[in-house]
Amino acid sequence: MIWSKHAKAWEWGHAYAKAFHHQRGHLVIPTTAKLDDYAVGAWMRRQCRVGNLTVS
């Protein structure tokens, strides 16, 4: 059963953010950053904007 049509896309973005963190040791991801042609920086920016989060 699919609970949310966006759940799979969020899971992919989260997996790439985790990979970025594993490689760099932080989540201050530039908006232009890509991993395996996935725009992880743009994904993180959207998550911060939706959650009203800021980077310190």
C-alpha distance matrix in Angstrom:
0.0 3.8 6.3 9.2 10.5 13.2 11.6 12.2 15.6 16.5 15.7 18.1 20.7 20.6 21.2 24.1 25.5 25.5 27.3 29.8 30.5 31.1 33.5 35.3 35.0 34.0 31.5 34.1 32.7 34.8 33.0 34.1 32.8 30.7 29.4 28.8 29.0 26.2 27.6 26.9 29.7 28.4 24.9 26.7 28.9 26.0 24.5 27.9 28.6 25.4 26.0 29.7 30.6 33.8 35.1 38.2
3.8 0.0 3.8 5.6 6.8 9.4 8.2 9.2 12.3 13.2 13.1 15.4 17.7 17.9 18.9 21.5 22.8 23.3 25.1 27.3 28.1 29.1 31.3 32.9 32.7 31.5 28.8 31.1 29.6 31.5 29.5 30.8 29.7 27.7 26.7 26.3 26.2 23.3 24.4 23.7 26.4 24.9 21.4 23.3 25.3 22.4 21.0 24.6 25.0 21.9 22.8 26.5 27.4 30.6 32.0 35.2
6.3 3.8 0.0 3.8 6.9 8.8 7.5 10.0 12.7 12.6 13.0 15.9 17.5 17.3 19.0 21.6 22.3 22.8 25.2 27.0 27.5 28.8 31.2 32.5 31.9 30.4 27.6 29.9 28.7 30.7 28.8 30.4 29.5 28.0 27.2 27.4 27.2 23.9 24.5 23.5 25.8 24.2 20.7 22.1 24.0 20.9 19.2 22.5 22.9 19.5 20.1 23.8 24.9 28.3 30.0 33.1
9.2 5.6 3.8 0.0 3.8 5.3 5.2 8.1 9.9 10.0 11.4 13.9 15.0 15.4 17.4 19.6 20.2 21.3 23.6 25.0 25.8 27.4 29.6 30.6 30.3 28.5 25.4 27.4 26.0 27.8 25.6 27.2 26.6 25.2 24.8 25.1 24.6 21.2 21.5 20.7 22.8 20.9 17.5 19.2 20.8 17.6 16.3 19.7 19.8 16.5 17.6 21.2 22.5 25.8 27.5 30.8
10.5 6.8 6.9 3.8 0.0 3.8 5.7 7.2 8.2 9.7 11.4 12.9 14.2 15.5 17.3 18.9 20.0 21.6 23.3 24.6 25.9 27.5 29.3 30.4 30.6 28.8 25.6 27.3 25.5 26.8 24.3 25.6 25.1 23.5 23.3 23.2 22.3 19.2 19.6 19.4 21.6 19.5 16.4 18.8 20.1 16.9 16.3 20.0 19.8 16.9 18.6 22.0 23.3 26.4 28.0 31.5
13.2 9.4 8.8 5.3 3.8 0.0 3.8 5.7 5.4 6.2 8.7 10.2 10.8 12.2 14.4 15.8 16.5 18.3 20.2 21.2 22.5 24.3 26.0 26.9 27.1 25.2 21.9 23.5 21.7 23.1 20.7 22.2 21.7 20.3 20.3 20.6 19.7 16.3 16.4 15.9 18.0 15.9 12.7 15.0 16.4 13.3 12.7 16.3 16.4 13.8 15.5 18.8 19.9 22.8 24.3 27.8
11.6 8.2 7.5 5.2 5.7 3.8 0.0 3.8 5.5 5.1 6.2 8.8 10.0 10.4 12.2 14.4 15.2 16.3 18.4 19.9 20.8 22.3 24.4 25.5 25.4 23.8 20.8 23.0 21.5 23.5 21.6 23.1 22.0 20.5 19.8 20.3 20.1 16.6 17.1 16.0 18.4 17.1 13.5 15.2 17.3 14.6 13.1 16.8 17.6 15.0 15.8 19.5 20.0 22.9 24.1 27.4
12.2 9.2 10.0 8.1 7.2 5.7 3.8 0.0 3.8 5.4 5.0 6.3 8.7 9.8 10.6 12.6 14.3 15.3 16.7 18.6 20.0 21.0 22.8 24.4 24.7 23.5 20.8 23.0 21.1 22.9 21.1 22.0 20.6 18.6 17.5 17.4 17.4 14.2 15.5 14.7 17.7 16.6 13.2 15.4 17.9 15.6 14.6 18.3 19.4 17.3 18.3 21.8 21.9 24.5 25.2 28.5
15.6 12.3 12.7 9.9 8.2 5.4 5.5 3.8 0.0 3.8 5.4 5.2 6.3 8.6 10.0 10.9 12.4 14.3 15.5 16.7 18.5 20.1 21.4 22.6 23.2 21.7 18.7 20.5 18.2 19.7 17.7 18.5 17.4 15.6 15.1 15.3 14.7 11.3 12.1 11.6 14.4 13.0 9.8 12.4 14.6 12.4 12.0 15.8 16.6 15.0 16.5 19.7 19.8 22.1 22.7 26.3
16.5 13.2 12.6 10.0 9.7 6.2 5.1 5.4 3.8 0.0 3.8 5.4 5.1 6.0 8.5 9.9 10.4 12.1 14.2 15.2 16.3 18.2 19.9 20.8 20.9 19.2 16.1 18.1 16.4 18.4 16.7 18.2 17.0 15.8 15.3 16.4 16.2 12.4 12.6 11.0 13.4 12.4 8.7 10.3 12.8 10.8 9.3 13.0 14.4 12.6 13.4 16.8 16.7 19.1 19.8 23.2
15.7 13.1 13.0 11.4 11.4 8.7 6.2 5.0 5.4 3.8 0.0 3.8 5.5 5.0 6.1 8.7 9.8 10.4 12.3 14.2 15.2 16.3 18.4 19.9 19.9 18.8 16.2 18.9 17.2 19.7 18.6 19.7 17.8 16.1 14.8 15.5 16.2 12.7 13.7 11.9 14.8 14.7 11.1 12.2 15.4 14.0 12.2 15.5 17.5 15.9 16.1 19.6 18.9 21.1 21.4 24.5
18.1 15.4 15.9 13.9 12.9 10.2 8.8 6.3 5.2 5.4 3.8 0.0 3.8 5.4 5.1 6.4 8.7 9.9 10.7 12.5 14.3 15.3 16.7 18.4 19.1 18.2 15.7 18.1 15.8 17.8 16.7 17.2 15.1 12.9 11.5 11.9 12.4 9.2 10.8 9.4 12.9 12.9 9.7 11.6 14.8 13.8 12.8 16.2 18.0 17.1 17.8 20.9 20.0 21.7 21.6 24.8
20.7 17.7 17.5 15.0 14.2 10.8 10.0 8.7 6.3 5.1 5.5 3.8 0.0 3.8 5.4 5.2 6.1 8.6 9.8 10.5 12.3 14.2 15.4 16.3 17.0 15.5 12.6 14.6 12.4 14.4 13.2 14.2 12.4 11.0 10.4 11.9 12.0 8.2 8.5 6.4 9.5 9.6 6.3 7.8 11.0 10.4 9.5 12.6 14.7 14.2 14.9 17.6 16.6 18.1 17.9 21.2
20.6 17.9 17.3 15.4 15.5 12.2 10.4 9.8 8.6 6.0 5.0 5.4 3.8 0.0 3.8 5.4 5.0 6.1 8.6 9.8 10.4 12.2 14.2 15.2 15.1 13.8 11.2 14.0 12.6 15.4 15.0 16.4 14.2 13.2 12.1 14.0 14.8 11.3 11.6 8.6 11.2 12.1 8.7 8.6 12.2 11.9 9.8 12.5 15.2 14.6 14.3 17.2 15.7 17.3 17.0 20.0
21.2 18.9 19.0 17.4 17.3 14.4 12.2 10.6 10.0 8.5 6.1 5.1 5.4 3.8 0.0 3.8 5.5 5.1 6.3 8.7 9.9 10.5 12.4 14.3 14.6 14.2 12.4 15.4 13.8 16.6 16.5 17.2 14.4 12.7 10.6 11.9 13.6 10.7 12.0 9.4 12.6 14.0 11.1 11.3 15.1 15.1 13.4 16.0 18.8 18.3 18.1 20.9 19.2 20.4 19.6 22.3
24.1 21.5 21.6 19.6 18.9 15.8 14.4 12.6 10.9 9.9 8.7 6.4 5.2 5.4 3.8 0.0 3.8 5.3 4.9 6.2 8.6 9.7 10.5 12.1 13.3 12.7 10.8 13.2 11.0 13.4 13.4 13.7 10.7 9.0 7.0 8.9 10.5 7.7 8.9 6.2 9.5 11.4 9.2 9.7 13.2 14.0 13.0 15.2 17.9 18.1 18.3 20.6 18.8 19.4 18.2 21.0
25.5 22.8 22.3 20.2 20.0 16.5 15.2 14.3 12.4 10.4 9.8 8.7 6.1 5.0 5.5 3.8 0.0 3.8 5.4 5.0 6.2 8.6 9.9 10.4 10.9 9.6 7.3 10.0 8.4 11.5 12.1 13.2 10.4 10.0 9.1 11.9 13.1 10.2 9.9 6.3 8.3 10.7 8.5 7.4 11.1 12.4 10.9 12.4 15.5 16.1 15.7 17.8 15.5 16.0 14.6 17.4
25.5 23.3 22.8 21.3 21.6 18.3 16.3 15.3 14.3 12.1 10.4 9.9 8.6 6.1 5.1 5.3 3.8 0.0 3.8 5.4 5.0 6.1 8.7 9.9 9.6 9.4 8.4 11.8 11.1 14.6 15.6 16.6 13.5 12.8 11.0 13.4 15.4 12.9 13.4 9.9 12.0 14.5 12.2 10.9 14.6 15.8 13.8 15.2 18.6 18.8 17.9 20.1 17.6 18.1 16.5 18.7
27.3 25.1 25.2 23.6 23.3 20.2 18.4 16.7 15.5 14.2 12.3 10.7 9.8 8.6 6.3 4.9 5.4 3.8 0.0 3.8 5.4 5.0 6.2 8.6 9.6 10.3 9.9 12.8 11.4 14.4 15.6 15.8 12.2 11.0 8.4 10.6 13.2 11.5 12.6 9.7 12.1 14.9 13.3 12.6 16.1 17.6 16.2 17.7 20.9 21.4 20.9 23.0 20.4 20.5 18.6 20.7
29.8 27.3 27.0 25.0 24.6 21.2 19.9 18.6 16.7 15.2 14.2 12.5 10.5 9.8 8.7 6.2 5.0 5.4 3.8 0.0 3.8 5.4 5.2 6.0 7.7 7.7 7.2 9.4 7.9 10.8 12.6 12.9 9.3 9.1 7.6 10.9 12.8 11.2 11.2 8.2 9.5 12.9 12.0 10.8 13.9 16.1 15.1 15.9 19.1 20.3 19.8 21.3 18.5 18.1 15.8 17.8
30.5 28.1 27.5 25.8 25.9 22.5 20.8 20.0 18.5 16.3 15.2 14.3 12.3 10.4 9.9 8.6 6.2 5.0 5.4 3.8 0.0 3.8 5.4 5.2 4.8 5.0 5.6 8.7 8.8 12.4 14.5 15.5 12.3 12.7 11.4 14.6 16.6 14.7 14.4 11.0 11.8 15.1 13.9 11.8 14.9 17.1 15.4 15.7 19.3 20.4 19.2 20.6 17.5 17.0 14.4 16.0
31.1 29.1 28.8 27.4 27.5 24.3 22.3 21.0 20.1 18.2 16.3 15.3 14.2 12.2 10.5 9.7 8.6 6.1 5.0 5.4 3.8 0.0 3.8 5.8 5.6 7.8 9.3 12.3 12.2 15.5 17.7 18.1 14.5 14.3 12.1 14.7 17.4 15.9 16.5 13.4 14.8 18.1 16.8 15.1 18.4 20.5 18.7 19.4 22.9 23.8 22.6 24.2 21.1 20.7 18.1 19.3
33.5 31.3 31.2 29.6 29.3 26.0 24.4 22.8 21.4 19.9 18.4 16.7 15.4 14.2 12.4 10.5 9.9 8.7 6.2 5.2 5.4 3.8 0.0 3.8 6.0 8.4 10.1 12.1 11.4 14.0 16.6 16.4 12.7 12.6 10.6 13.2 15.8 15.1 15.7 13.0 14.1 17.7 17.2 15.7 18.6 21.1 20.0 20.4 23.7 25.1 24.3 25.6 22.5 21.5 18.7 19.9
35.3 32.9 32.5 30.6 30.4 26.9 25.5 24.4 22.6 20.8 19.9 18.4 16.3 15.2 14.3 12.1 10.4 9.9 8.6 6.0 5.2 5.8 3.8 0.0 3.8 5.6 7.9 9.2 9.4 11.9 15.0 15.3 12.0 13.0 12.1 15.3 17.3 16.4 16.0 13.2 13.2 17.0 16.9 14.8 17.2 20.1 19.1 18.9 22.2 24.0 23.0 23.7 20.4 19.0 15.8 16.6
35.0 32.7 31.9 30.3 30.6 27.1 25.4 24.7 23.2 20.9 19.9 19.1 17.0 15.1 14.6 13.3 10.9 9.6 9.6 7.7 4.8 5.6 6.0 3.8 0.0 3.8 7.2 9.3 10.7 13.8 16.8 17.8 14.7 15.9 14.9 18.1 20.2 18.7 18.2 15.0 14.9 18.5 17.9 15.3 17.8 20.6 18.9 18.4 21.9 23.5 21.9 22.7 19.2 17.9 14.7 15.1
34.0 31.5 30.4 28.5 28.8 25.2 23.8 23.5 21.7 19.2 18.8 18.2 15.5 13.8 14.2 12.7 9.6 9.4 10.3 7.7 5.0 7.8 8.4 5.6 3.8 0.0 3.8 5.8 7.8 11.2 14.1 15.7 13.1 14.9 14.7 18.3 19.7 17.8 16.6 13.2 12.5 15.9 15.4 12.3 14.5 17.4 15.8 14.9 18.4 20.1 18.6 19.1 15.5 14.1 11.0 11.7
31.5 28.8 27.6 25.4 25.6 21.9 20.8 20.8 18.7 16.1 16.2 15.7 12.6 11.2 12.4 10.8 7.3 8.4 9.9 7.2 5.6 9.3 10.1 7.9 7.2 3.8 0.0 3.8 5.4 9.1 11.3 13.5 11.2 13.1 13.4 17.0 17.9 15.5 13.9 10.4 9.5 12.5 11.8 8.6 10.9 13.6 12.0 11.3 14.8 16.5 15.2 15.9 12.6 11.5 8.9 10.8
34.1 31.1 29.9 27.4 27.3 23.5 23.0 23.0 20.5 18.1 18.9 18.1 14.6 14.0 15.4 13.2 10.0 11.8 12.8 9.4 8.7 12.3 12.1 9.2 9.3 5.8 3.8 0.0 3.8 6.5 9.3 11.7 10.2 13.0 14.3 18.1 18.3 16.3 13.9 11.0 8.8 11.8 12.2 9.0 9.9 13.3 12.6 11.0 14.0 16.5 15.6 15.4 12.1 10.2 7.1 9.0
32.7 29.6 28.7 26.0 25.5 21.7 21.5 21.1 18.2 16.4 17.2 15.8 12.4 12.6 13.8 11.0 8.4 11.1 11.4 7.9 8.8 12.2 11.4 9.4 10.7 7.8 5.4 3.8 0.0 3.8 6.3 8.2 6.6 9.4 11.0 14.8 14.7 12.7 10.3 7.7 5.3 8.7 9.6 7.2 8.4 11.8 11.8 11.1 13.7 16.1 16.0 16.2 13.5 12.1 9.8 12.3
34.8 31.5 30.7 27.8 26.8 23.1 23.5 22.9 19.7 18.4 19.7 17.8 14.4 15.4 16.6 13.4 11.5 14.6 14.4 10.8 12.4 15.5 14.0 11.9 13.8 11.2 9.1 6.5 3.8 0.0 3.8 5.4 5.3 9.0 11.7 15.2 14.4 13.0 10.0 8.7 5.4 8.1 10.4 8.8 8.6 12.2 13.3 12.5 14.2 17.1 17.6 17.3 15.1 13.3 11.2 13.7
33.0 29.5 28.8 25.6 24.3 20.7 21.6 21.1 17.7 16.7 18.6 16.7 13.2 15.0 16.5 13.4 12.1 15.6 15.6 12.6 14.5 17.7 16.6 15.0 16.8 14.1 11.3 9.3 6.3 3.8 0.0 3.8 5.6 8.6 11.9 15.0 13.3 11.6 8.0 7.6 4.0 5.0 8.1 7.6 6.5 9.6 11.6 11.3 12.2 15.0 16.3 16.2 14.7 13.5 12.5 15.6
34.1 30.8 30.4 27.2 25.6 22.2 23.1 22.0 18.5 18.2 19.7 17.2 14.2 16.4 17.2 13.7 13.2 16.6 15.8 12.9 15.5 18.1 16.4 15.3 17.8 15.7 13.5 11.7 8.2 5.4 3.8 0.0 3.8 6.5 10.2 12.9 10.9 10.2 7.0 8.0 5.5 6.7 10.0 10.4 9.9 12.5 14.7 14.9 15.7 18.3 19.8 19.9 18.5 17.3 16.0 18.8
32.8 29.7 29.5 26.6 25.1 21.7 22.0 20.6 17.4 17.0 17.8 15.1 12.4 14.2 14.4 10.7 10.4 13.5 12.2 9.3 12.3 14.5 12.7 12.0 14.7 13.1 11.2 10.2 6.6 5.3 5.6 3.8 0.0 3.8 7.0 10.1 9.2 8.4 6.2 6.0 4.8 7.6 9.7 9.8 10.7 13.3 14.7 15.2 16.8 19.0 20.0 20.6 18.7 17.6 15.9 18.6
30.7 27.7 28.0 25.2 23.5 20.3 20.5 18.6 15.6 15.8 16.1 12.9 11.0 13.2 12.7 9.0 10.0 12.8 11.0 9.1 12.7 14.3 12.6 13.0 15.9 14.9 13.1 13.0 9.4 9.0 8.6 6.5 3.8 0.0 3.8 6.5 5.5 5.2 4.5 5.4 6.5 8.6 9.8 11.0 12.6 14.4 15.6 17.0 18.6 20.2 21.4 22.5 20.8 20.4 18.8 21.6
29.4 26.7 27.2 24.8 23.3 20.3 19.8 17.5 15.1 15.3 14.8 11.5 10.4 12.1 10.6 7.0 9.1 11.0 8.4 7.6 11.4 12.1 10.6 12.1 14.9 14.7 13.4 14.3 11.0 11.7 11.9 10.2 7.0 3.8 0.0 3.8 5.3 5.2 6.8 6.6 9.0 11.3 11.4 12.5 14.9 16.4 16.9 18.6 20.7 21.9 22.7 24.3 22.4 22.2 20.4 23.1
28.8 26.3 27.4 25.1 23.2 20.6 20.3 17.4 15.3 16.4 15.5 11.9 11.9 14.0 11.9 8.9 11.9 13.4 10.6 10.9 14.6 14.7 13.2 15.3 18.1 18.3 17.0 18.1 14.8 15.2 15.0 12.9 10.1 6.5 3.8 0.0 3.8 5.4 8.5 9.4 12.2 13.8 13.7 15.4 17.8 18.8 19.5 21.6 23.5 24.3 25.4 27.2 25.6 25.6 24.1 26.9
29.0 26.2 27.2 24.6 22.3 19.7 20.1 17.4 14.7 16.2 16.2 12.4 12.0 14.8 13.6 10.5 13.1 15.4 13.2 12.8 16.6 17.4 15.8 17.3 20.2 19.7 17.9 18.3 14.7 14.4 13.3 10.9 9.2 5.5 5.3 3.8 0.0 3.8 6.3 8.7 11.1 11.8 12.3 14.7 16.4 17.2 18.6 20.7 22.0 22.9 24.6 26.2 25.0 25.0 23.8 26.8
26.2 23.3 23.9 21.2 19.2 16.3 16.6 14.2 11.3 12.4 12.7 9.2 8.2 11.3 10.7 7.7 10.2 12.9 11.5 11.2 14.7 15.9 15.1 16.4 18.7 17.8 15.5 16.3 12.7 13.0 11.6 10.2 8.4 5.2 5.2 5.4 3.8 0.0 3.8 5.6 8.7 9.1 8.8 11.4 13.4 13.9 15.0 17.4 18.7 19.4 21.0 22.8 21.7 22.1 21.2 24.4
27.6 24.4 24.5 21.5 19.6 16.4 17.1 15.5 12.1 12.6 13.7 10.8 8.5 11.6 12.0 8.9 9.9 13.4 12.6 11.2 14.4 16.5 15.7 16.0 18.2 16.6 13.9 13.9 10.3 10.0 8.0 7.0 6.2 4.5 6.8 8.5 6.3 3.8 0.0 3.8 5.5 5.5 6.3 8.8 10.1 11.0 12.6 14.6 15.7 16.9 18.6 20.0 18.9 19.1 18.4 21.7
26.9 23.7 23.5 20.7 19.4 15.9 16.0 14.7 11.6 11.0 11.9 9.4 6.4 8.6 9.4 6.2 6.3 9.9 9.7 8.2 11.0 13.4 13.0 13.2 15.0 13.2 10.4 11.0 7.7 8.7 7.6 8.0 6.0 5.4 6.6 9.4 8.7 5.6 3.8 0.0 3.8 5.5 5.0 6.1 8.6 9.9 10.5 12.3 14.2 15.3 16.4 17.9 16.4 16.6 15.6 18.9
29.7 26.4 25.8 22.8 21.6 18.0 18.4 17.7 14.4 13.4 14.8 12.9 9.5 11.2 12.6 9.5 8.3 12.0 12.1 9.5 11.8 14.8 14.1 13.2 14.9 12.5 9.5 8.8 5.3 5.4 4.0 5.5 4.8 6.5 9.0 12.2 11.1 8.7 5.5 3.8 0.0 3.8 5.4 5.2 6.2 8.7 9.9 10.6 12.3 14.3 15.4 16.1 14.5 14.1 13.0 16.3
28.4 24.9 24.2 20.9 19.5 15.9 17.1 16.6 13.0 12.4 14.7 12.9 9.6 12.1 14.0 11.4 10.7 14.5 14.9 12.9 15.1 18.1 17.7 17.0 18.5 15.9 12.5 11.8 8.7 8.1 5.0 6.7 7.6 8.6 11.3 13.8 11.8 9.1 5.5 5.5 3.8 0.0 3.8 5.5 5.0 6.3 8.7 10.0 10.5 12.3 14.2 15.0 14.3 14.5 14.4 17.9
24.9 21.4 20.7 17.5 16.4 12.7 13.5 13.2 9.8 8.7 11.1 9.7 6.3 8.7 11.1 9.2 8.5 12.2 13.3 12.0 13.9 16.8 17.2 16.9 17.9 15.4 11.8 12.2 9.6 10.4 8.1 10.0 9.7 9.8 11.4 13.7 12.3 8.8 6.3 5.0 5.4 3.8 0.0 3.8 5.4 5.2 6.3 8.8 10.0 10.7 12.3 14.0 13.3 14.3 14.5 18.2
26.7 23.3 22.1 19.2 18.8 15.0 15.2 15.4 12.4 10.3 12.2 11.6 7.8 8.6 11.3 9.7 7.4 10.9 12.6 10.8 11.8 15.1 15.7 14.8 15.3 12.3 8.6 9.0 7.2 8.8 7.6 10.4 9.8 11.0 12.5 15.4 14.7 11.4 8.8 6.1 5.2 5.5 3.8 0.0 3.8 5.4 5.0 6.2 8.6 9.9 10.5 11.8 10.3 11.0 10.9 14.5
28.9 25.3 24.0 20.8 20.1 16.4 17.3 17.9 14.6 12.8 15.4 14.8 11.0 12.2 15.1 13.2 11.1 14.6 16.1 13.9 14.9 18.4 18.6 17.2 17.8 14.5 10.9 9.9 8.4 8.6 6.5 9.9 10.7 12.6 14.9 17.8 16.4 13.4 10.1 8.6 6.2 5.0 5.4 3.8 0.0 3.8 5.4 5.2 6.1 8.6 9.9 10.2 9.3 9.6 10.2 13.9
26.0 22.4 20.9 17.6 16.9 13.3 14.6 15.6 12.4 10.8 14.0 13.8 10.4 11.9 15.1 14.0 12.4 15.8 17.6 16.1 17.1 20.5 21.1 20.1 20.6 17.4 13.6 13.3 11.8 12.2 9.6 12.5 13.3 14.4 16.4 18.8 17.2 13.9 11.0 9.9 8.7 6.3 5.2 5.4 3.8 0.0 3.8 5.5 5.1 6.1 8.4 9.6 9.9 11.5 12.9 16.7
24.5 21.0 19.2 16.3 16.3 12.7 13.1 14.6 12.0 9.3 12.2 12.8 9.5 9.8 13.4 13.0 10.9 13.8 16.2 15.1 15.4 18.7 20.0 19.1 18.9 15.8 12.0 12.6 11.8 13.3 11.6 14.7 14.7 15.6 16.9 19.5 18.6 15.0 12.6 10.5 9.9 8.7 6.3 5.0 5.4 3.8 0.0 3.8 5.5 5.2 6.0 8.2 8.0 10.3 11.8 15.4
27.9 24.6 22.5 19.7 20.0 16.3 16.8 18.3 15.8 13.0 15.5 16.2 12.6 12.5 16.0 15.2 12.4 15.2 17.7 15.9 15.7 19.4 20.4 18.9 18.4 14.9 11.3 11.0 11.1 12.5 11.3 14.9 15.2 17.0 18.6 21.6 20.7 17.4 14.6 12.3 10.6 10.0 8.8 6.2 5.2 5.5 3.8 0.0 3.8 5.6 5.1 5.7 4.6 6.6 8.5 12.1
28.6 25.0 22.9 19.8 19.8 16.4 17.6 19.4 16.6 14.4 17.5 18.0 14.7 15.2 18.8 17.9 15.5 18.6 20.9 19.1 19.3 22.9 23.7 22.2 21.9 18.4 14.8 14.0 13.7 14.2 12.2 15.7 16.8 18.6 20.7 23.5 22.0 18.7 15.7 14.2 12.3 10.5 10.0 8.6 6.1 5.1 5.5 3.8 0.0 3.8 5.5 5.0 6.3 8.2 10.9 14.4
25.4 21.9 19.5 16.5 16.9 13.8 15.0 17.3 15.0 12.6 15.9 17.1 14.2 14.6 18.3 18.1 16.1 18.8 21.4 20.3 20.4 23.8 25.1 24.0 23.5 20.1 16.5 16.5 16.1 17.1 15.0 18.3 19.0 20.2 21.9 24.3 22.9 19.4 16.9 15.3 14.3 12.3 10.7 9.9 8.6 6.1 5.2 5.6 3.8 0.0 3.8 5.5 7.8 10.8 13.6 17.0
26.0 22.8 20.1 17.6 18.6 15.5 15.8 18.3 16.5 13.4 16.1 17.8 14.9 14.3 18.1 18.3 15.7 17.9 20.9 19.8 19.2 22.6 24.3 23.0 21.9 18.6 15.2 15.6 16.0 17.6 16.3 19.8 20.0 21.4 22.7 25.4 24.6 21.0 18.6 16.4 15.4 14.2 12.3 10.5 9.9 8.4 6.0 5.1 5.5 3.8 0.0 3.8 5.4 9.0 11.9 14.9
29.7 26.5 23.8 21.2 22.0 18.8 19.5 21.8 19.7 16.8 19.6 20.9 17.6 17.2 20.9 20.6 17.8 20.1 23.0 21.3 20.6 24.2 25.6 23.7 22.7 19.1 15.9 15.4 16.2 17.3 16.2 19.9 20.6 22.5 24.3 27.2 26.2 22.8 20.0 17.9 16.1 15.0 14.0 11.8 10.2 9.6 8.2 5.7 5.0 5.5 3.8 0.0 3.8 6.9 10.4 13.1
30.6 27.4 24.9 22.5 23.3 19.9 20.0 21.9 19.8 16.7 18.9 20.0 16.6 15.7 19.2 18.8 15.5 17.6 20.4 18.5 17.5 21.1 22.5 20.4 19.2 15.5 12.6 12.1 13.5 15.1 14.7 18.5 18.7 20.8 22.4 25.6 25.0 21.7 18.9 16.4 14.5 14.3 13.3 10.3 9.3 9.9 8.0 4.6 6.3 7.8 5.4 3.8 0.0 3.8 7.0 9.7
33.8 30.6 28.3 25.8 26.4 22.8 22.9 24.5 22.1 19.1 21.1 21.7 18.1 17.3 20.4 19.4 16.0 18.1 20.5 18.1 17.0 20.7 21.5 19.0 17.9 14.1 11.5 10.2 12.1 13.3 13.5 17.3 17.6 20.4 22.2 25.6 25.0 22.1 19.1 16.6 14.1 14.5 14.3 11.0 9.6 11.5 10.3 6.6 8.2 10.8 9.0 6.9 3.8 0.0 3.8 6.4
35.1 32.0 30.0 27.5 28.0 24.3 24.1 25.2 22.7 19.8 21.4 21.6 17.9 17.0 19.6 18.2 14.6 16.5 18.6 15.8 14.4 18.1 18.7 15.8 14.7 11.0 8.9 7.1 9.8 11.2 12.5 16.0 15.9 18.8 20.4 24.1 23.8 21.2 18.4 15.6 13.0 14.4 14.5 10.9 10.2 12.9 11.8 8.5 10.9 13.6 11.9 10.4 7.0 3.8 0.0 3.8
38.2 35.2 33.1 30.8 31.5 27.8 27.4 28.5 26.3 23.2 24.5 24.8 21.2 20.0 22.3 21.0 17.4 18.7 20.7 17.8 16.0 19.3 19.9 16.6 15.1 11.7 10.8 9.0 12.3 13.7 15.6 18.8 18.6 21.6 23.1 26.9 26.8 24.4 21.7 18.9 16.3 17.9 18.2 14.5 13.9 16.7 15.4 12.1 14.4 17.0 14.9 13.1 9.7 6.4 3.8 0.0
